[in-house]
Amino acid sequence: DDDSTWYDVCTANTVHVAKAWINFDGTGTVSIRDSYNVSSLTDHGTGIYEVSFTSAMPNNDYVVTASAIEDYSSATSRSPRLAGPTRAAPAVGSVHIASWATNNSEYDVEECHVHVIGD
């Protein structure tokens, strides 16, 4: 049956799936829209956030990708922003994320997506 085959593939390759992910609003009082394996989100100033994991990563060699949108509700001001890990070393319990405008200044974004993949 197709469902059991899909289940076998997913469970056999658990190192190849997201270990944590989050969709959050980084403006004003930051808030989590939805997440997996994320216990909290901390605002460390303009465009700097810390994502804490519910279950720690086995090591700090995981991969982090992120994307951001300034204002997703307005077609006239909608513009992509850059987001990614900061220069802070990743830890097994959390990762710091930065978002910035195209002029390289840190910038609070309305929608930020972070994905963590590892062992």
Disulfide bonds with the S-S distance in Angstrom:
none
